[in-house]
């Protein structure tokens, strides 16, 4: 019985049994990643042994950075709320200092809330939520990239089919992510012409537009993103199964 070492924290994440089956830890690598690497377990361990400490140190640094950002966001939010509710005299020197420090963070959020018809006084809570969400996203992305770096190096030395497997997996996975981001952006009022939405629109519109012409409309609801997401998952499963 051999083990694959997860790049992120150097803990065993999967075991290759003598009959070739792979047992995956629920907190470990995804089966589709293991398919490209489980035939080269020894190589994975050899590559991971050199890269794991650096990746683990980076994750430790990022966790500390995210924690510090969350603490600062919470402190800024509580201080701003104290000024709003007049717990701190809004005309005193402490209140002026708080506004000077927090306005660069809160004013853009307040303007956005006003444009969407929401209460700008909720901006401090939005700041905390956005900071936590961004932190989780950064940590998840860093861990995923560490695992994928190991998979790429192992697949490149294994066979062409393993490389093709990873390319198909990544391409369709990124298409699914772009679709989700586009839907979430539309929920918060982001236009298709907003600068940060343009890459996601370009990545998804080429297959959403034909679906809209085919699918029936349901009042104000556009179901084409839902149908497209399921189609991507079906195509992904079929192609990866064939590889």
KOLFIDO-159621 format. One line per field, with one value per residue: residue number from 0; x, z, y of N, C-alpha, C, O in turn. Coordinates in Angstrom, 3 decimals. Atoms other than C-alpha are relative to their C-alpha. Layout:
! residues N
n [NUM_...] .
n_px [X_...] .
n_pz [Z_...] .
n_py [Y_...] .
ca_px [X_...] .
ca_pz [Z_...] .
ca_py [Y_...] .
c_px [X_...] .
c_pz [Z_...] .
c_py [Y_...] .
o_px [X_...] .
o_pz [Z_...] .
o_py [Y_...] .
This chain:
! residues 243
n [0_1_2_3_4_5_6_7_8_9_10_11_12_13_14_15_16_17_18_19_20_21_22_23_24_25_26_27_28_29_30_31_32_33_34_35_36_37_38_39_40_41_42_43_44_45_46_47_48_49_50_51_52_53_54_55_56_57_58_59_60_61_62_63_64_65_66_67_68_69_70_71_72_73_74_75_76_77_78_79_80_81_82_83_84_85_86_87_88_89_90_91_92_93_94_95_96_97_98_99_100_101_102_103_104_105_106_107_108_109_110_111_112_113_114_115_116_117_118_119_120_121_122_123_124_125_126_127_128_129_130_131_132_133_134_135_136_137_138_139_140_141_142_143_144_145_146_147_148_149_150_151_152_153_154_155_156_157_158_159_160_161_162_163_164_165_166_167_168_169_170_171_172_173_174_175_176_177_178_179_180_181_182_183_184_185_186_187_188_189_190_191_192_193_194_195_196_197_198_199_200_201_202_203_204_205_206_207_208_209_210_211_212_213_214_215_216_217_218_219_220_221_222_223_224_225_226_227_228_229_230_231_232_233_234_235_236_237_238_239_240_241_242] .
n_px [0.854_-0.824_0.781_-0.310_-0.086_0.638_-0.982_0.329_-0.364_-0.842_0.713_0.489_1.328_0.559_-0.777_0.150_0.033_-0.734_0.763_0.066_1.040_-0.492_0.864_-0.208_0.425_1.032_-0.619_-1.192_0.046_1.189_-0.282_-0.418_-1.419_-0.746_-0.019_-1.157_-1.256_-0.138_-0.903_-1.366_0.004_-1.368_-0.405_0.719_-0.632_-1.311_0.197_0.634_-0.914_-0.739_0.872_0.967_-0.330_0.180_1.436_0.571_-0.392_0.794_1.361_-0.037_-0.074_1.288_0.986_-0.258_0.382_1.466_0.478_-0.261_0.943_1.330_0.018_0.014_1.311_0.972_-0.254_0.453_1.464_0.532_-0.263_0.903_1.359_0.047_0.184_1.348_1.008_-0.354_-0.669_-1.140_0.426_-0.370_-0.702_-1.249_-1.232_-0.043_0.885_-0.635_-1.070_0.626_0.501_-1.144_-0.579_0.954_0.700_-0.490_0.539_1.456_0.696_0.347_1.081_1.221_0.477_0.548_1.269_0.968_0.386_0.865_1.190_-0.151_-0.331_-1.457_-0.482_-0.414_-1.318_-0.993_0.220_-0.426_-1.464_-0.419_0.359_-0.846_-1.354_-0.001_0.186_-1.242_-1.014_0.287_-0.298_-1.456_-0.552_0.437_-0.720_-1.404_-0.077_0.290_-1.139_-1.073_0.318_-0.070_-1.401_-0.504_0.643_-0.542_-1.347_0.103_0.654_-0.903_-0.965_0.724_0.440_0.747_1.410_0.144_-0.013_1.291_1.007_-0.068_0.422_1.460_0.559_-0.161_0.754_1.431_0.178_-0.044_1.244_1.039_-0.229_0.360_1.459_0.487_-0.343_0.873_1.329_-0.087_-0.160_1.301_0.837_-0.381_0.223_-1.121_0.360_-0.905_-1.020_-0.891_-1.349_-0.430_0.885_-0.246_-0.613_0.952_0.985_-0.644_-0.232_1.257_1.074_-0.003_0.897_1.283_0.860_0.808_0.963_1.124_0.867_0.676_0.801_1.145_-0.174_0.872_0.196_-1.245_-1.110_-0.829_-0.447_-1.109_-1.203_0.194_-0.110_-1.396_-0.825_0.199_-0.616_-1.453_-0.318_0.188_-1.092_-1.228_-0.016_-0.156_-1.363_-0.962_0.164_-0.613_-1.450] .
n_pz [0.000_0.137_-0.239_0.694_-0.974_0.472_0.043_-0.854_-1.409_-0.139_-0.665_0.963_0.484_0.755_-0.048_1.141_-0.497_0.880_1.210_0.875_-0.393_-0.753_-1.081_-0.133_-1.225_0.300_0.008_0.818_1.411_0.738_0.798_1.366_-0.040_-0.278_1.163_0.811_-0.738_-0.890_0.589_-0.278_-1.417_-0.445_0.555_-0.738_-1.297_0.217_0.351_-1.119_-1.125_0.138_0.130_-1.089_-1.036_0.485_0.133_-1.344_-0.591_0.649_-0.534_-1.372_0.124_0.498_-1.083_-0.938_0.670_0.044_-1.368_-0.350_0.765_-0.588_-1.277_0.303_0.558_-1.096_-0.858_0.726_0.052_-1.335_-0.295_0.823_-0.539_-1.241_0.374_0.562_-1.063_-0.964_-1.188_-0.030_0.417_1.416_0.227_-0.759_0.698_0.361_1.131_1.213_0.340_0.518_1.350_0.895_0.268_0.567_1.181_1.259_0.154_-0.070_0.958_1.244_-0.269_-0.190_1.308_0.699_-0.638_0.412_1.388_0.072_-0.813_-1.327_-1.064_-0.084_-1.374_-0.161_0.626_-0.849_0.010_1.319_-0.009_-0.693_0.826_1.190_-0.409_-0.281_1.267_0.769_-0.661_0.299_1.416_0.182_-0.576_0.830_1.271_-0.238_-0.196_1.274_0.892_-0.457_0.403_1.454_0.414_-0.161_1.004_1.321_0.121_0.055_1.250_1.117_0.082_0.041_1.359_0.639_-0.383_-1.295_0.279_0.627_-1.056_-0.798_0.811_0.129_-1.327_-0.327_0.922_-0.311_-1.364_0.042_0.642_-1.029_-0.955_0.675_0.051_-1.348_-0.283_0.795_-0.622_-1.250_0.350_0.408_-1.203_-0.739_0.860_0.897_1.409_0.848_0.484_-1.108_0.395_-0.572_0.499_1.415_0.276_-0.248_1.087_1.202_-0.172_-0.095_0.904_1.255_-0.095_-0.592_1.016_0.700_-0.918_-0.184_1.184_0.033_-1.200_-0.199_-1.061_-1.152_-0.552_-0.054_-0.367_1.072_-0.489_0.816_-0.786_-0.726_0.994_0.452_-1.056_0.024_1.222_-0.220_-0.881_0.767_0.971_-0.774_-0.466_1.161_0.537_-0.972_-0.031_1.209_-0.143] .
n_py [-1.189_-1.193_-1.202_-1.247_-1.079_-1.222_-1.078_-1.137_0.124_1.186_1.076_0.983_-0.339_1.114_1.233_0.896_1.366_0.926_0.334_-1.157_-0.939_-1.151_-0.454_-1.441_-0.660_-0.993_-1.326_0.078_-0.329_0.416_1.199_-0.302_-0.333_1.229_0.875_-0.373_0.152_1.153_0.985_-0.444_-0.364_-0.261_-1.285_-1.036_-0.185_-0.577_-1.411_-0.688_-0.152_-1.239_-1.162_-0.124_-0.988_-1.362_-0.245_-0.063_-1.285_-1.036_0.086_-0.526_-1.465_-0.495_0.113_-1.102_-1.239_-0.038_-0.216_-1.403_-0.830_0.169_-0.717_-1.431_-0.335_0.026_-1.163_-1.188_0.024_-0.307_-1.414_-0.810_0.155_-0.774_-1.407_-0.118_0.076_-1.036_0.527_-0.916_-1.336_-0.152_-1.261_0.005_0.350_1.428_0.273_-0.505_0.933_1.226_-0.253_-0.167_1.318_0.957_-0.504_0.580_1.350_0.065_-0.862_0.712_0.949_-0.779_-0.455_1.168_0.333_-1.013_0.231_1.181_-0.226_0.580_-0.947_-0.178_0.178_1.391_0.170_0.690_1.441_0.462_0.034_1.218_1.152_0.042_0.375_1.437_0.715_-0.101_0.817_1.414_0.200_0.001_1.227_1.129_-0.055_0.339_1.444_0.664_-0.177_0.863_1.367_0.101_-0.039_1.363_0.857_-0.317_0.559_1.456_0.374_-0.274_1.084_1.276_0.284_-1.070_0.046_-0.665_-1.435_-0.314_0.074_-1.217_-1.141_0.049_-0.252_-1.412_-0.854_0.061_-0.501_-1.470_-0.453_0.061_-1.090_-1.248_-0.043_-0.321_-1.399_-0.858_0.006_-0.756_-1.405_-0.548_-0.139_-1.212_-1.148_-0.283_0.086_0.772_-0.910_-0.369_0.421_1.278_1.056_0.261_1.308_1.093_-0.056_0.534_1.436_0.756_-0.442_0.753_1.167_-0.398_-0.626_1.006_0.610_-0.923_0.068_1.305_0.232_-0.911_-0.990_0.132_-1.346_-0.779_0.870_0.558_1.306_0.492_0.330_1.266_1.072_0.039_0.593_1.454_0.518_0.014_1.132_1.244_0.104_0.222_1.384_0.876_-0.101_0.516_1.451_0.573_-0.099] .
ca_px [0.000_1.477_0.436_0.264_1.332_-0.877_1.183_-0.671_-0.031_2.048_-0.649_-1.662_-4.646_-5.010_-3.875_-3.241_-4.251_-2.427_-5.278_-4.888_-7.914_-7.457_-8.930_-9.435_-9.540_-12.622_-10.310_-7.735_-7.242_-10.148_-10.497_-10.102_-6.714_-5.635_-6.512_-3.706_-1.178_-1.973_0.044_3.102_2.817_6.551_7.102_4.431_6.150_9.534_8.284_6.110_8.955_10.800_7.813_5.676_7.671_7.672_3.949_3.132_5.112_3.264_-0.091_0.905_1.826_-1.435_-3.505_-1.817_-2.389_-6.064_-6.541_-4.916_-7.100_-10.234_-9.317_-8.622_-11.881_-13.860_-12.172_-12.838_-16.460_-17.083_-15.454_-17.512_-20.711_-19.861_-19.594_-22.843_-24.765_-23.132_-21.576_-18.511_-19.118_-19.262_-17.796_-14.891_-11.291_-11.566_-14.523_-12.626_-9.666_-11.945_-13.596_-10.210_-9.047_-12.253_-13.696_-11.327_-12.714_-16.350_-17.184_-16.881_-19.126_-21.635_-21.799_-22.363_-25.129_-26.819_-26.766_-28.439_-31.052_-29.662_-28.933_-25.420_-25.260_-24.777_-21.421_-19.359_-20.979_-20.432_-16.767_-16.435_-18.287_-16.284_-13.010_-13.899_-15.103_-11.944_-9.782_-11.484_-11.151_-7.415_-6.677_-8.726_-7.046_-3.562_-4.211_-5.687_-2.738_-0.286_-2.034_-2.307_1.396_2.211_-0.302_1.109_4.679_3.659_1.372_4.019_6.371_3.646_1.921_0.240_-3.202_-2.607_-1.747_-4.854_-6.918_-5.688_-6.217_-9.803_-10.493_-9.113_-10.754_-14.254_-13.767_-12.819_-15.818_-18.061_-16.445_-16.835_-20.504_-21.045_-19.212_-21.314_-24.555_-23.439_-22.358_-25.786_-27.381_-25.409_-26.252_-23.013_-23.570_-22.096_-20.083_-18.564_-14.787_-14.339_-17.266_-15.999_-13.633_-16.423_-18.892_-16.435_-15.767_-19.466_-21.503_-20.448_-22.382_-25.071_-26.355_-27.350_-28.999_-31.122_-32.403_-33.361_-34.726_-38.178_-38.363_-39.859_-41.093_-38.042_-35.877_-33.034_-32.488_-29.725_-26.900_-28.402_-28.767_-25.266_-23.781_-25.347_-24.200_-20.637_-20.698_-22.044_-19.467_-16.740_-17.675_-17.922_-14.558_-12.706_-14.210_-12.987_-9.478] .
ca_pz [0.000_-1.084_-0.327_-2.244_-0.237_-0.613_-1.605_0.614_4.055_3.473_5.023_3.380_1.176_-0.791_-0.744_-3.770_-2.886_-4.287_-6.758_-8.240_-6.576_-5.032_-1.658_-1.338_1.959_2.127_2.746_0.178_-3.559_-5.988_-7.858_-11.256_-10.180_-8.863_-12.136_-13.822_-11.098_-9.287_-11.803_-10.786_-7.006_-6.465_-8.788_-6.998_-3.694_-5.135_-6.668_-3.664_-1.220_-2.665_-3.255_-0.195_2.367_0.172_-0.576_3.076_4.164_1.619_2.894_6.485_5.446_3.518_6.454_8.749_6.188_5.783_9.552_9.987_7.211_8.811_12.232_10.750_8.761_11.858_13.939_11.244_10.952_14.710_15.004_12.097_13.580_16.942_15.204_13.271_16.428_18.326_20.856_20.015_19.745_15.940_16.349_18.557_17.617_17.842_15.436_12.945_13.128_12.602_9.571_8.117_8.382_7.368_4.684_1.943_2.604_3.276_0.841_-2.324_-0.692_0.364_-3.177_-4.539_-2.020_-2.906_-6.617_-5.932_-3.625_-0.414_2.917_2.874_6.678_6.227_4.508_7.593_7.620_3.882_4.438_6.928_4.689_1.604_3.519_4.789_1.337_-0.351_2.257_1.763_-2.004_-1.775_0.515_-1.605_-4.790_-3.282_-2.100_-5.471_-7.386_-5.196_-5.894_-9.609_-9.865_-8.531_-10.874_-13.924_-13.239_-12.620_-15.685_-17.963_-17.138_-17.325_-20.713_-23.226_-22.150_-18.616_-19.955_-22.142_-19.135_-17.110_-19.992_-20.537_-16.802_-16.362_-19.472_-18.648_-14.950_-15.694_-18.014_-15.166_-12.786_-15.342_-15.662_-11.887_-11.585_-14.392_-12.703_-9.314_-10.972_-12.524_-9.094_-7.620_-10.570_-12.548_-16.230_-18.974_-19.932_-16.462_-16.809_-14.439_-15.970_-19.571_-19.353_-17.923_-20.555_-23.357_-21.886_-21.671_-24.186_-27.164_-25.794_-23.824_-26.851_-28.867_-25.778_-25.295_-28.865_-28.303_-24.761_-23.963_-21.775_-18.289_-17.486_-16.289_-15.612_-17.921_-17.460_-20.064_-17.436_-15.463_-18.578_-19.730_-16.348_-16.492_-20.091_-19.112_-16.313_-18.663_-21.357_-18.751_-17.311_-20.783_-21.989_-18.765_-18.729_-22.273_-21.341] .
ca_py [0.000_3.345_6.876_10.123_13.181_16.233_19.268_21.725_20.288_17.127_14.929_11.636_12.365_9.133_5.539_3.296_-0.258_-3.319_-3.980_-0.477_1.092_4.521_5.406_9.170_11.012_13.247_16.233_15.158_15.224_14.978_11.663_13.359_14.730_11.357_9.634_11.539_10.739_7.488_5.399_7.410_7.370_7.179_10.135_12.147_11.547_12.442_15.690_16.556_16.052_19.029_21.282_20.569_22.600_25.705_25.359_24.699_27.768_29.875_28.616_29.380_32.925_33.348_32.071_34.602_37.353_36.455_36.296_39.725_41.198_39.731_41.147_44.591_44.533_43.554_46.278_48.894_47.798_47.904_51.320_52.702_51.294_52.865_56.253_55.644_54.798_57.676_55.332_57.392_61.127_61.698_65.196_64.197_63.562_59.719_59.747_61.911_59.537_56.525_58.135_59.069_55.444_53.664_55.964_54.692_51.196_51.989_54.807_52.642_50.027_52.671_54.081_50.592_49.906_53.208_52.373_49.017_50.557_49.088_50.746_52.296_52.046_48.315_48.937_47.878_44.455_44.134_44.944_42.095_39.648_40.566_40.222_36.754_35.659_36.953_35.237_31.877_32.301_33.089_30.128_27.719_28.906_28.625_25.063_24.082_25.530_23.640_20.338_21.064_21.911_18.455_16.819_18.629_17.571_13.976_13.864_15.392_12.508_9.882_9.996_12.276_11.082_12.354_15.807_15.758_14.719_17.694_20.142_18.993_19.022_22.536_23.993_22.773_23.497_27.119_27.430_26.309_28.807_31.620_30.731_30.865_34.207_35.661_34.595_35.947_39.198_39.644_39.141_42.042_44.284_44.022_44.700_42.546_45.637_46.081_45.827_42.896_40.992_41.205_38.165_35.997_37.209_36.445_32.991_32.050_34.046_31.920_28.921_30.800_32.749_29.621_28.134_31.262_30.935_27.304_27.338_28.730_31.843_31.735_35.243_37.205_34.144_33.127_29.400_29.139_29.374_26.474_24.318_25.285_24.333_20.854_20.415_21.327_18.743_16.053_16.799_16.932_13.545_11.978_13.290_12.511_9.032_8.463_9.592] .
c_px [0.892_-0.870_0.475_-0.007_-0.606_0.980_-0.242_0.512_0.826_-0.672_-0.464_-1.426_-0.620_0.929_-0.274_0.101_0.720_-0.743_-0.170_-1.068_0.595_-1.035_0.318_-0.530_-1.021_0.552_1.220_-0.240_-1.280_0.337_0.498_1.464_0.835_0.097_1.222_1.316_0.147_0.859_1.457_0.103_1.402_0.485_-0.682_0.672_1.355_-0.112_-0.543_0.940_0.782_-0.879_-0.891_0.401_-0.232_-1.485_-0.650_0.344_-0.808_-1.420_-0.067_0.026_-1.344_-1.083_0.177_-0.443_-1.517_-0.579_0.193_-0.973_-1.404_-0.116_-0.078_-1.353_-1.063_0.183_-0.481_-1.523_-0.607_0.209_-0.941_-1.431_-0.148_-0.183_-1.407_-1.056_0.270_0.475_1.292_-0.486_0.430_0.759_1.337_1.192_0.077_-0.866_0.624_1.132_-0.568_-0.485_1.148_0.584_-0.957_-0.695_0.549_-0.528_-1.518_-0.715_-0.296_-1.138_-1.318_-0.567_-0.624_-1.359_-1.086_-0.483_-0.941_-1.235_0.054_0.448_1.512_0.548_0.427_1.385_1.025_-0.161_0.383_1.523_0.510_-0.285_0.883_1.424_0.091_-0.126_1.280_1.101_-0.179_0.358_1.509_0.612_-0.375_0.778_1.460_0.173_-0.216_1.186_1.172_-0.203_0.153_1.434_0.631_-0.577_0.579_1.369_-0.033_-0.592_0.924_1.015_-0.665_-0.387_-0.763_-1.453_-0.236_-0.011_-1.323_-1.116_-0.031_-0.476_-1.512_-0.663_0.065_-0.867_-1.482_-0.275_-0.007_-1.234_-1.152_0.136_-0.395_-1.516_-0.583_0.279_-0.917_-1.399_0.012_0.150_-1.308_-0.915_0.337_-0.054_1.138_-0.428_0.996_1.141_0.890_1.379_0.386_-0.881_0.320_0.681_-0.968_-1.098_0.585_0.186_-1.283_-1.037_-0.077_-0.849_-1.317_-0.955_-0.796_-1.043_-1.214_-0.969_-0.810_-0.980_-1.189_0.272_-1.031_-0.086_1.334_1.233_0.688_0.596_1.198_1.271_-0.124_0.167_1.450_0.889_-0.132_0.618_1.516_0.392_-0.136_1.140_1.318_0.120_0.250_1.430_1.036_-0.110_0.655_1.524_0.531] .
c_pz [0.000_0.183_-0.872_1.043_-0.597_0.110_1.071_1.428_0.310_0.784_-1.044_-0.431_-0.799_0.111_-1.256_0.524_-0.977_-1.290_-0.934_0.362_0.872_1.044_0.266_1.332_-0.356_-0.038_-0.921_-1.448_-0.648_-0.859_-1.399_-0.055_0.203_-1.219_-0.859_0.693_0.738_-0.594_0.259_1.452_0.486_-0.520_0.732_1.345_-0.156_-0.312_1.189_1.151_-0.076_0.047_1.207_1.056_-0.457_-0.100_1.368_0.680_-0.597_0.541_1.434_-0.027_-0.457_1.071_1.005_-0.598_-0.038_1.380_0.417_-0.727_0.588_1.321_-0.233_-0.552_1.090_0.923_-0.661_-0.035_1.351_0.360_-0.794_0.509_1.295_-0.285_-0.549_1.096_1.131_1.346_0.234_-0.548_-1.447_-0.297_0.733_-0.838_-0.333_-1.206_-1.307_-0.448_-0.597_-1.422_-1.002_-0.399_-0.728_-1.266_-1.313_-0.257_-0.149_-1.067_-1.334_0.192_0.174_-1.330_-0.783_0.579_-0.386_-1.426_-0.142_0.898_1.384_0.991_0.120_1.414_0.282_-0.580_0.918_0.003_-1.350_-0.077_0.659_-0.859_-1.222_0.349_0.280_-1.290_-0.829_0.617_-0.280_-1.445_-0.232_0.532_-0.833_-1.307_0.176_0.204_-1.294_-0.946_0.413_-0.425_-1.511_-0.507_0.101_-1.064_-1.384_-0.186_-0.088_-1.331_-1.185_-0.177_-0.112_-1.425_-0.543_0.412_1.341_-0.164_-0.615_1.023_0.816_-0.789_-0.151_1.332_0.345_-0.881_0.348_1.428_0.049_-0.686_1.000_1.022_-0.607_-0.067_1.350_0.343_-0.768_0.609_1.292_-0.267_-0.408_1.201_0.773_-0.888_-0.924_-1.444_-0.753_-0.530_1.125_-0.261_0.538_-0.441_-1.433_-0.256_0.180_-1.061_-1.276_0.085_-0.056_-1.062_-1.270_0.078_0.693_-1.046_-0.801_0.892_0.219_-1.180_-0.036_1.153_0.072_1.145_1.092_0.703_-0.030_0.228_-1.250_0.510_-0.783_0.818_0.742_-0.957_-0.465_1.047_0.006_-1.251_0.145_0.862_-0.732_-0.988_0.691_0.444_-1.161_-0.525_0.954_0.137_-1.187_0.080_1.099] .
c_py [1.241_1.231_1.159_1.098_1.255_1.164_1.046_-0.150_-1.248_-1.129_-1.017_0.342_-1.133_-1.208_-0.812_-1.432_-0.930_-0.330_1.205_1.003_1.102_0.390_1.467_0.482_1.082_1.418_0.034_0.363_-0.511_-1.224_0.318_0.428_-1.257_-0.901_0.272_-0.298_-1.331_-1.114_0.352_0.462_0.349_1.352_1.144_0.276_0.689_1.496_0.769_0.247_1.296_1.220_0.226_1.022_1.433_0.347_0.133_1.320_1.148_0.009_0.525_1.523_0.573_-0.086_1.135_1.330_0.151_0.260_1.457_0.926_-0.092_0.755_1.508_0.433_0.030_1.204_1.290_0.069_0.374_1.471_0.907_-0.078_0.793_1.488_0.224_0.079_0.989_-0.563_0.778_1.338_0.259_1.285_0.062_-0.417_-1.490_-0.327_0.490_-0.916_-1.285_0.210_0.138_-1.358_-0.931_0.485_-0.559_-1.413_-0.008_0.825_-0.695_-0.998_0.738_0.482_-1.141_-0.384_1.004_-0.250_-1.189_0.126_-0.597_1.062_0.154_-0.155_-1.439_-0.254_-0.668_-1.512_-0.599_-0.093_-1.276_-1.231_-0.143_-0.413_-1.494_-0.805_0.020_-0.850_-1.485_-0.310_-0.092_-1.293_-1.227_-0.038_-0.392_-1.504_-0.766_0.098_-0.873_-1.443_-0.157_0.044_-1.380_-0.913_0.242_-0.631_-1.520_-0.444_0.199_-1.117_-1.362_-0.360_1.193_0.022_0.681_1.514_0.427_-0.006_1.292_1.219_0.053_0.344_1.485_0.888_0.015_0.471_1.521_0.570_-0.013_1.116_1.339_0.162_0.399_1.459_0.939_0.080_0.811_1.495_0.642_0.202_1.274_1.244_0.348_-0.217_-0.871_0.850_0.524_-0.591_-1.364_-1.161_-0.394_-1.347_-1.161_-0.027_-0.601_-1.514_-0.816_0.350_-0.836_-1.266_0.330_0.561_-1.032_-0.668_0.897_-0.054_-1.288_-0.150_0.959_0.962_-0.226_1.349_0.752_-0.869_-0.547_-1.308_-0.527_-0.261_-1.321_-1.175_-0.133_-0.657_-1.524_-0.621_-0.084_-1.191_-1.333_-0.208_-0.285_-1.445_-0.962_0.021_-0.584_-1.514_-0.673_0.033_-0.914] .
o_px [1.780_-2.088_1.654_-0.920_-0.202_1.635_0.704_1.113_1.085_0.019_-0.767_-2.298_-1.826_2.138_-1.428_1.141_0.939_-0.109_-0.865_-1.077_1.578_-2.195_1.465_-1.682_-0.872_-0.045_2.003_-1.102_-1.855_1.469_1.352_2.134_1.904_1.067_1.767_2.373_1.257_1.302_2.350_0.525_1.593_1.157_-0.058_0.806_1.739_0.638_-0.084_0.792_1.094_-0.462_-1.328_-0.446_-0.769_-1.898_-1.505_-0.497_-1.197_-1.990_-1.038_-0.681_-1.799_-1.911_-0.802_-1.003_-2.047_-1.536_-0.693_-1.474_-2.117_-1.142_-0.842_-1.858_-1.916_-0.799_-1.080_-2.107_-1.537_-0.664_-1.464_-2.150_-1.194_-0.883_-2.041_-1.975_-0.414_0.462_1.693_-1.131_1.630_1.342_2.058_1.052_0.501_-0.474_0.526_1.318_-0.033_-0.270_1.047_1.027_-0.524_-1.194_-0.243_-0.645_-2.071_-1.792_-1.404_-1.978_-2.353_-1.778_-1.626_-2.278_-2.237_-1.674_-1.775_-2.000_-0.989_0.827_2.200_1.751_1.068_1.862_1.807_0.829_0.905_2.063_1.423_0.571_1.315_2.069_1.043_0.575_1.686_1.897_0.785_0.913_1.969_1.466_0.455_1.204_2.022_1.103_0.479_1.536_1.885_0.738_0.707_1.757_1.392_0.141_0.765_1.643_0.736_-0.120_0.900_1.464_0.005_0.133_-1.186_-2.059_-1.296_-0.775_-1.887_-2.014_-1.097_-1.173_-2.115_-1.631_-0.917_-1.509_-2.084_-1.326_-0.822_-1.708_-1.973_-0.859_-1.021_-2.035_-1.496_-0.584_-1.338_-1.999_-0.885_-0.418_-1.576_-1.751_-0.541_0.406_1.141_-0.962_2.125_2.151_1.798_1.492_1.011_-0.520_-0.063_0.240_-0.927_-1.585_-0.073_0.106_-1.224_-1.899_-1.157_-1.338_-2.261_-2.159_-2.002_-2.142_-2.337_-2.180_-1.891_-2.095_-1.087_1.054_-2.166_0.680_1.923_2.342_0.043_1.480_1.707_1.964_0.856_0.863_1.964_1.780_0.866_1.167_2.133_1.380_0.670_1.695_2.142_1.182_1.009_2.009_1.944_0.887_1.189_2.200_1.736] .
o_pz [0.843_0.017_-1.206_1.867_-1.674_1.138_1.628_1.975_1.476_1.298_-2.175_0.411_-1.046_0.295_-1.660_1.042_-2.132_-2.313_-1.945_-0.169_1.585_0.719_0.537_1.684_-1.370_-0.663_-0.880_-1.767_-0.205_-1.325_-1.921_-1.065_-0.388_-1.357_-1.491_0.068_1.149_0.144_0.028_1.727_1.203_0.199_1.002_1.761_0.661_0.225_1.485_1.884_0.952_0.531_1.452_1.463_0.292_0.281_1.573_1.357_0.108_0.776_1.815_0.739_0.071_1.187_1.453_0.100_0.221_1.524_1.024_-0.139_0.658_1.594_0.437_-0.194_1.111_1.359_-0.008_0.121_1.412_0.954_-0.261_0.505_1.542_0.453_-0.242_1.031_2.154_2.359_1.370_-1.596_-1.717_-1.373_0.643_-1.984_-1.439_-2.061_-2.331_-1.643_-1.572_-2.283_-2.143_-1.534_-1.542_-2.037_-2.199_-1.408_-0.928_-1.520_-1.848_-0.693_-0.316_-1.545_-1.476_-0.173_-0.602_-1.711_-1.046_1.048_2.007_0.608_0.435_1.590_1.295_-0.565_0.428_-0.024_-1.417_-0.697_0.150_-1.015_-1.551_-0.419_-0.145_-1.472_-1.377_-0.101_-0.566_-1.742_-0.984_-0.126_-1.052_-1.757_-0.666_-0.336_-1.566_-1.604_-0.439_-0.864_-1.986_-1.498_-0.776_-1.633_-2.144_-1.225_-0.839_-1.922_-2.124_-1.296_-0.166_-1.976_0.207_0.478_1.559_0.502_-0.240_0.980_1.069_-0.242_-0.031_1.378_0.814_-0.390_0.465_1.700_0.752_-0.318_1.028_1.444_0.060_0.065_1.418_0.893_-0.237_0.663_1.524_0.451_-0.064_1.203_1.398_-0.494_-1.506_-1.787_-0.305_-0.988_0.883_-0.736_-0.169_-0.254_-1.868_-1.150_-0.582_-1.433_-1.953_-0.925_-0.260_-1.379_-1.838_-0.950_0.613_-0.985_-0.963_0.441_0.315_-1.010_-0.624_0.967_-0.345_2.043_0.820_1.620_-1.095_0.330_-2.183_1.365_-0.484_0.526_0.856_-0.648_-0.608_0.699_0.121_-1.193_-0.297_0.576_-0.530_-1.085_0.206_0.304_-1.031_-0.796_0.536_0.357_-1.074_-0.488_1.345] .
o_py [1.372_1.166_1.278_1.149_1.694_1.337_1.601_0.774_-1.545_-2.009_-0.638_0.558_-1.126_-1.065_-0.958_-1.839_-0.564_-0.588_1.103_2.114_0.899_0.646_1.821_0.229_1.764_2.295_0.983_1.182_-1.505_-1.355_-0.399_0.215_-1.412_-1.647_-0.633_-0.215_-1.669_-1.994_-0.463_1.586_1.331_2.093_2.170_1.426_1.526_2.312_1.872_1.225_1.897_2.272_1.351_1.817_2.250_1.443_0.995_1.912_2.079_1.074_1.179_2.179_1.588_0.818_1.733_2.175_1.231_1.022_2.057_1.884_0.909_1.378_2.202_1.497_0.917_1.804_2.144_1.141_1.180_2.103_1.886_0.921_1.393_2.183_1.233_0.895_0.980_0.136_1.032_1.387_0.315_1.417_1.055_-0.844_-1.828_-1.121_-0.186_-1.145_-1.812_-0.642_-0.313_-1.537_-1.747_-0.336_-0.880_-1.834_-0.783_0.437_-0.545_-1.167_0.286_0.431_-0.963_-0.709_0.622_-0.123_-1.220_-0.827_-0.797_2.168_-0.817_-0.349_-1.717_-1.388_-1.483_-2.244_-1.712_-1.009_-1.925_-2.101_-1.248_-1.127_-2.151_-1.800_-1.005_-1.454_-2.194_-1.368_-0.951_-1.888_-2.109_-1.102_-1.093_-2.102_-1.746_-0.883_-1.403_-2.104_-1.148_-0.612_-1.789_-1.735_-0.708_-1.232_-2.119_-1.415_-0.596_-1.365_-2.393_-1.331_2.073_1.091_1.269_2.213_1.455_0.834_1.854_2.074_1.120_1.103_2.060_1.817_1.083_1.051_2.119_1.646_0.904_1.706_2.162_1.270_1.222_2.143_1.966_1.154_1.621_2.318_1.794_1.106_1.870_2.315_1.433_-1.271_-1.072_0.314_1.319_-1.721_-2.155_-2.323_-1.480_-2.068_-2.127_-1.094_-1.391_-2.212_-2.029_-0.470_-0.994_-1.734_-0.456_0.311_-0.844_-0.989_0.403_0.084_-1.337_-0.636_2.112_0.649_-0.616_1.642_0.938_-0.346_-1.026_-1.309_-1.607_-1.235_-2.056_-2.142_-1.242_-1.433_-2.234_-1.722_-1.053_-1.867_-2.241_-1.302_-1.060_-2.051_-1.922_-1.032_-1.303_-2.202_-1.776_-0.824_-0.947] .
